[in-house]
Amino acid sequence: PSWHLTNSNHPMSAPQEDWEKDMQLNSIFLERKEDLAKQNADYLAANPDVQQMLGDFLKHLLQRKPDDVYTEAATYFAAFGKK
């Protein structure tokens, strides 16, 4: 299905089928994708607690195997918000 960004003047606002085939738009997409991957890697490198916390949560899920992951996540992370 086609989709549009909010800003119709933005080069990536073309229908999905069009920008995937358009070399310039695809290049813009790939550059943005690389930029985001680098920003995310930099953030994780600067904040090792994030990886530790997510790893702990994943272990928690795999041990308990809850039917409702969202409720389990809310319960699990609620404990971090209490002081």
MDTraj code that builds the backbone (N, CA, C; nanometers):
import mdtraj as md
import numpy as np

residues = "PRO SER TRP HIS LEU THR ASN SER ASN HIS PRO MET SER ALA PRO GLN GLU ASP TRP GLU LYS ASP MET GLN LEU ASN SER ILE PHE LEU GLU ARG LYS GLU ASP LEU ALA LYS GLN ASN ALA ASP TYR LEU ALA ALA ASN PRO ASP VAL GLN GLN MET LEU GLY ASP PHE LEU LYS HIS LEU LEU GLN ARG LYS PRO ASP ASP VAL TYR THR GLU ALA ALA THR TYR PHE ALA ALA PHE GLY LYS LYS".split()
xyz = np.array([
    [0.0819, -0.1200, 0.0000],
    [0.0000, 0.0000, 0.0000],
    [0.0857, 0.1256, 0.0000],
    [0.0349, 0.2276, -0.0609],
    [0.1067, 0.3552, -0.0640],
    [0.0892, 0.4280, 0.0677],
    [0.1905, 0.5073, 0.1050],
    [0.1814, 0.5884, 0.2247],
    [0.2537, 0.7187, 0.1976],
    [0.2199, 0.8204, 0.2713],
    [0.2811, 0.9516, 0.2544],
    [0.3227, 1.0057, 0.3898],
    [0.4353, 1.0758, 0.3909],
    [0.4752, 1.1478, 0.5113],
    [0.3869, 1.2710, 0.5242],
    [0.3850, 1.3327, 0.6413],
    [0.3013, 1.4494, 0.6648],
    [0.3376, 1.5633, 0.5704],
    [0.4666, 1.5856, 0.5494],
    [0.5125, 1.6930, 0.4613],
    [0.5150, 1.6425, 0.3181],
    [0.4159, 1.6803, 0.2381],
    [0.4075, 1.6288, 0.1017],
    [0.5164, 1.6841, 0.0111],
    [0.5900, 1.7869, 0.0542],
    [0.7003, 1.8402, -0.0254],
    [0.8310, 1.7679, 0.0013],
    [0.8326, 1.6843, 0.1033],
    [0.9527, 1.6092, 0.1388],
    [0.9788, 1.5039, 0.0323],
    [1.1083, 1.4839, -0.0059],
    [1.1375, 1.3869, -0.1126],
    [1.0943, 1.2445, -0.0802],
    [1.0818, 1.2099, 0.0475],
    [1.0418, 1.0744, 0.0838],
    [0.8898, 1.0611, 0.0970],
    [0.8141, 1.1639, 0.0518],
    [0.6687, 1.1574, 0.0630],
    [0.6055, 1.0854, -0.0555],
    [0.6855, 1.0428, -0.1501],
    [0.6333, 0.9692, -0.2654],
    [0.5783, 0.8350, -0.2202],
    [0.4840, 0.7804, -0.2969],
    [0.4341, 0.6469, -0.2612],
    [0.5483, 0.5473, -0.2497],
    [0.5341, 0.4513, -0.1599],
    [0.6408, 0.3555, -0.1309],
    [0.6930, 0.2878, -0.2568],
    [0.6038, 0.2479, -0.3454],
    [0.6490, 0.1782, -0.4657],
    [0.7435, 0.2666, -0.5481],
    [0.7197, 0.3994, -0.5460],
    [0.7995, 0.4901, -0.6265],
    [0.9378, 0.5135, -0.5671],
    [0.9452, 0.5410, -0.4358],
    [1.0758, 0.5744, -0.3793],
    [1.1667, 0.4532, -0.3713],
    [1.1112, 0.3336, -0.3617],
    [1.1966, 0.2152, -0.3594],
    [1.2625, 0.1924, -0.4945],
    [1.1988, 0.2369, -0.6001],
    [1.2535, 0.2197, -0.7352],
    [1.3388, 0.3394, -0.7797],
    [1.3170, 0.4548, -0.7177],
    [1.3880, 0.5768, -0.7546],
    [1.5257, 0.5765, -0.6890],
    [1.6326, 0.5823, -0.7692],
    [1.7690, 0.5731, -0.7161],
    [1.8005, 0.6853, -0.6179],
    [1.7582, 0.8084, -0.6479],
    [1.7889, 0.9206, -0.5598],
    [1.7147, 0.9069, -0.4267],
    [1.5865, 0.8752, -0.4328],
    [1.5098, 0.8606, -0.3095],
    [1.5575, 0.7406, -0.2289],
    [1.5920, 0.6342, -0.2960],
    [1.6438, 0.5167, -0.2266],
    [1.7769, 0.5498, -0.1604],
    [1.8588, 0.6308, -0.2266],
    [1.9861, 0.6728, -0.1697],
    [1.9639, 0.7574, -0.0436],
    [1.8656, 0.8475, -0.0481],
    [1.8324, 0.9297, 0.0688],
    [1.7899, 0.8383, 0.1839],
    [1.7068, 0.7405, 0.1530],
    [1.6610, 0.6459, 0.2542],
    [1.7783, 0.5701, 0.3155],
    [1.8681, 0.5187, 0.2319],
    [1.9815, 0.4408, 0.2814],
    [2.0757, 0.5253, 0.3663],
    [2.0985, 0.6513, 0.3246],
    [2.1830, 0.7408, 0.4043],
    [2.1203, 0.7661, 0.5409],
    [1.9895, 0.7905, 0.5421],
    [1.9195, 0.8149, 0.6688],
    [1.9244, 0.6906, 0.7576],
    [1.9072, 0.5753, 0.6954],
    [1.9125, 0.4491, 0.7690],
    [2.0497, 0.4300, 0.8334],
    [2.1562, 0.4598, 0.7582],
    [2.2924, 0.4494, 0.8119],
    [2.3153, 0.5493, 0.9241],
    [2.2659, 0.6724, 0.9061],
    [2.2809, 0.7747, 1.0101],
    [2.2129, 0.7312, 1.1397],
    [2.0911, 0.6793, 1.1279],
    [2.0193, 0.6343, 1.2472],
    [2.0891, 0.5169, 1.3138],
    [2.1402, 0.4242, 1.2348],
    [2.2121, 0.3096, 1.2914],
    [2.3348, 0.3573, 1.3687],
    [2.4071, 0.4557, 1.3150],
    [2.5244, 0.5094, 1.3836],
    [2.4842, 0.5824, 1.5114],
    [2.3795, 0.6640, 1.5032],
    [2.3324, 0.7355, 1.6224],
    [2.2900, 0.6375, 1.7313],
    [2.2196, 0.5329, 1.6917],
    [2.1754, 0.4328, 1.7888],
    [2.2944, 0.3589, 1.8501],
    [2.3918, 0.3223, 1.7674],
    [2.5110, 0.2536, 1.8180],
    [2.5887, 0.3442, 1.9130],
    [2.6008, 0.4722, 1.8786],
    [2.6696, 0.5680, 1.9654],
    [2.5982, 0.5816, 2.0997],
    [2.4645, 0.5884, 2.0946],
    [2.3870, 0.5998, 2.2185],
    [2.4077, 0.4770, 2.3063],
    [2.3991, 0.3587, 2.2473],
    [2.4166, 0.2359, 2.3242],
    [2.5580, 0.2252, 2.3809],
    [2.6577, 0.2702, 2.3045],
    [2.7958, 0.2672, 2.3531],
    [2.8128, 0.3627, 2.4717],
    [2.7441, 0.4758, 2.4678],
    [2.7550, 0.5748, 2.5746],
    [2.6682, 0.5397, 2.6956],
    [2.5731, 0.4475, 2.6767],
    [2.4792, 0.4115, 2.7834],
    [2.4693, 0.2601, 2.7969],
    [2.5736, 0.1955, 2.8482],
    [2.5727, 0.0498, 2.8572],
    [2.4612, -0.0053, 2.9464],
    [2.4059, 0.0780, 3.0337],
    [2.2958, 0.0331, 3.1182],
    [2.1731, -0.0066, 3.0358],
    [2.1562, 0.0560, 2.9188],
    [2.0416, 0.0240, 2.8337],
    [2.0499, -0.1206, 2.7878],
    [2.1653, -0.1608, 2.7382],
    [2.1818, -0.2987, 2.6930],
    [2.1657, -0.3963, 2.8090],
    [2.2194, -0.3616, 2.9238],
    [2.2071, -0.4484, 3.0417],
    [2.0615, -0.4641, 3.0811],
    [1.9885, -0.3520, 3.0840],
    [1.8484, -0.3546, 3.1237],
    [1.7652, -0.4362, 3.0242],
    [1.7876, -0.4155, 2.8954],
    [1.7126, -0.4906, 2.7951],
    [1.7467, -0.6391, 2.7988],
    [1.8731, -0.6704, 2.8222],
    [1.9146, -0.8100, 2.8347],
    [1.8492, -0.8760, 2.9548],
    [1.8447, -0.8036, 3.0660],
    [1.7798, -0.8564, 3.1865],
    [1.6308, -0.8797, 3.1622],
    [1.5678, -0.7855, 3.0936],
    [1.4253, -0.7994, 3.0648],
    [1.3998, -0.9183, 2.9710],
    [1.4832, -0.9338, 2.8707],
    [1.4676, -1.0471, 2.7789],
    [1.4814, -1.1801, 2.8533],
    [1.5789, -1.1888, 2.9421],
    [1.5949, -1.3100, 3.0238],
    [1.4704, -1.3342, 3.1089],
    [1.4185, -1.2275, 3.1665],
    [1.2976, -1.2352, 3.2474],
    [1.1822, -1.2942, 3.1654],
    [1.1636, -1.2423, 3.0428],
    [1.0566, -1.2928, 2.9562],
    [1.0776, -1.4396, 2.9194],
    [1.2005, -1.4741, 2.8863],
    [1.2275, -1.6114, 2.8445],
    [1.2118, -1.7104, 2.9596],
    [1.2373, -1.6667, 3.0809],
    [1.2177, -1.7545, 3.1968],
    [1.0691, -1.7724, 3.2284],
    [0.9946, -1.6637, 3.2224],
    [0.8536, -1.6678, 3.2631],
    [0.7599, -1.7027, 3.1471],
    [0.7981, -1.6702, 3.0240],
    [0.7161, -1.6944, 2.9049],
    [0.5698, -1.6524, 2.9247],
    [0.5482, -1.5246, 2.9545],
    [0.4112, -1.4794, 2.9811],
    [0.3268, -1.4785, 2.8527],
    [0.1979, -1.5009, 2.8687],
    [0.1065, -1.4927, 2.7547],
    [0.0888, -1.3483, 2.7102],
    [0.0871, -1.2563, 2.8068],
    [0.0674, -1.1148, 2.7772],
    [0.1984, -1.0401, 2.8045],
    [0.2771, -1.0250, 2.7012],
    [0.4092, -0.9618, 2.7137],
    [0.3965, -0.8152, 2.7552],
    [0.2936, -0.7468, 2.7072],
    [0.2785, -0.6047, 2.7375],
    [0.2492, -0.5813, 2.8864],
    [0.1620, -0.6609, 2.9429],
    [0.1332, -0.6482, 3.0858],
    [0.2564, -0.6850, 3.1679],
    [0.3260, -0.7892, 3.1255],
    [0.4487, -0.8293, 3.1954],
    [0.5531, -0.7183, 3.1887],
    [0.5647, -0.6531, 3.0733],
    [0.6604, -0.5431, 3.0580],
    [0.6227, -0.4260, 3.1483],
    [0.4938, -0.3939, 3.1537],
    [0.4486, -0.2838, 3.2391],
    [0.4796, -0.3130, 3.3855],
    [0.4554, -0.4356, 3.4264],
    [0.4832, -0.4743, 3.5650],
    [0.6331, -0.4723, 3.5929],
    [0.7100, -0.5279, 3.5023],
    [0.8554, -0.5372, 3.5189],
    [0.9178, -0.3972, 3.5299],
    [0.8824, -0.3100, 3.4368],
    [0.9461, -0.1780, 3.4341],
    [0.8855, -0.0811, 3.5363],
    [0.7671, -0.1089, 3.5859],
    [0.7079, -0.0234, 3.6890],
    [0.7946, -0.0198, 3.8136],
    [0.8600, -0.1304, 3.8424],
    [0.9473, -0.1371, 3.9602],
    [1.0631, -0.0375, 3.9504],
    [1.1048, -0.0033, 3.8297],
    [1.2149, 0.0915, 3.8119],
    [1.1717, 0.2350, 3.8356],
    [1.0418, 0.2616, 3.8253],
    [0.9923, 0.3969, 3.8419],
    [0.9665, 0.4350, 3.9854],
    [0.9602, 0.3378, 4.0747],
    [0.9320, 0.3647, 4.2159],
    [1.0613, 0.3977, 4.2895],
    [1.0513, 0.4942, 4.3789],
    [1.1702, 0.5339, 4.4561],
    [1.1494, 0.5122, 4.6015],
])
top = md.Topology()
chain = top.add_chain()
for i, resn in enumerate(residues, 1):
    res = top.add_residue(resn, chain, resSeq=i)
    for name in ("N", "CA", "C"):
        top.add_atom(name, md.element.get_by_symbol(name[0]), res)
traj = md.Trajectory(xyz[None], top)
